[in-house]
């Protein structure tokens, strides 16, 4: 008797797991169009201004610090919403 996993004609783009019949899709027929749309959207986005400063202390005494600049969430949201 042949197992369900060795029957390629049942689901050429999916994996079927034993008795539960869980299907996991390995690829999508529309992945090319999704990727193209995502690349186009990313090319149109503008980075928000990094107007805030954060500081990380690396030891308990606070002797070693690193600072970094970042954009507030509202500015990041606006840059996406302008599209």
ZIJOZI-V219826 format. One record per residue. N is the residue number from 0. RES is the residue in one small letter. PHI is phi in degrees with one decimal (NA if undefined). Layout:
BEGIN
n=N res=RES phi=PHI
n=N res=RES phi=PHI
END
This chain:
BEGIN
n=0 res=x phi=NA
n=1 res=x phi=-84.2
n=2 res=x phi=-77.6
n=3 res=x phi=-66.0
n=4 res=x phi=-70.9
n=5 res=x phi=-93.3
n=6 res=x phi=-100.5
n=7 res=x phi=-66.4
n=8 res=x phi=-74.4
n=9 res=x phi=-70.2
n=10 res=x phi=-152.5
n=11 res=x phi=-64.9
n=12 res=x phi=-110.4
n=13 res=x phi=-139.7
n=14 res=x phi=-104.1
n=15 res=x phi=-111.9
n=16 res=x phi=-99.5
n=17 res=x phi=23.4
n=18 res=x phi=-76.7
n=19 res=x phi=-72.3
n=20 res=x phi=62.1
n=21 res=x phi=-78.2
n=22 res=x phi=-108.1
n=23 res=x phi=-118.0
n=24 res=x phi=-79.9
n=25 res=x phi=-90.3
n=26 res=x phi=-154.5
n=27 res=x phi=-125.9
n=28 res=x phi=-68.8
n=29 res=x phi=-104.4
n=30 res=x phi=-61.7
n=31 res=x phi=-63.6
n=32 res=x phi=-71.9
n=33 res=x phi=-66.1
n=34 res=x phi=-62.5
n=35 res=x phi=-64.5
n=36 res=x phi=-65.2
n=37 res=x phi=-65.0
n=38 res=x phi=-62.4
n=39 res=x phi=-64.1
n=40 res=x phi=-64.1
n=41 res=x phi=-64.3
n=42 res=x phi=-67.2
n=43 res=x phi=-87.6
n=44 res=x phi=-73.4
n=45 res=x phi=-115.7
n=46 res=x phi=-65.4
n=47 res=x phi=-72.7
n=48 res=x phi=-67.7
n=49 res=x phi=-87.9
n=50 res=x phi=-101.9
n=51 res=x phi=-110.9
n=52 res=x phi=-122.5
n=53 res=x phi=-114.8
n=54 res=x phi=-129.2
n=55 res=x phi=-117.7
n=56 res=x phi=-94.8
n=57 res=x phi=-95.8
n=58 res=x phi=-139.9
n=59 res=x phi=-63.6
n=60 res=x phi=-79.5
n=61 res=x phi=78.3
n=62 res=x phi=-70.2
n=63 res=x phi=-109.2
n=64 res=x phi=-129.4
n=65 res=x phi=-128.6
n=66 res=x phi=-109.9
n=67 res=x phi=-147.4
n=68 res=x phi=-102.1
n=69 res=x phi=-149.6
n=70 res=x phi=-91.9
n=71 res=x phi=-66.8
n=72 res=x phi=-56.5
n=73 res=x phi=-61.3
n=74 res=x phi=-66.8
n=75 res=x phi=-64.9
n=76 res=x phi=-62.6
n=77 res=x phi=-62.0
n=78 res=x phi=-64.2
n=79 res=x phi=-79.1
n=80 res=x phi=-73.5
n=81 res=x phi=-68.3
n=82 res=x phi=-57.5
END
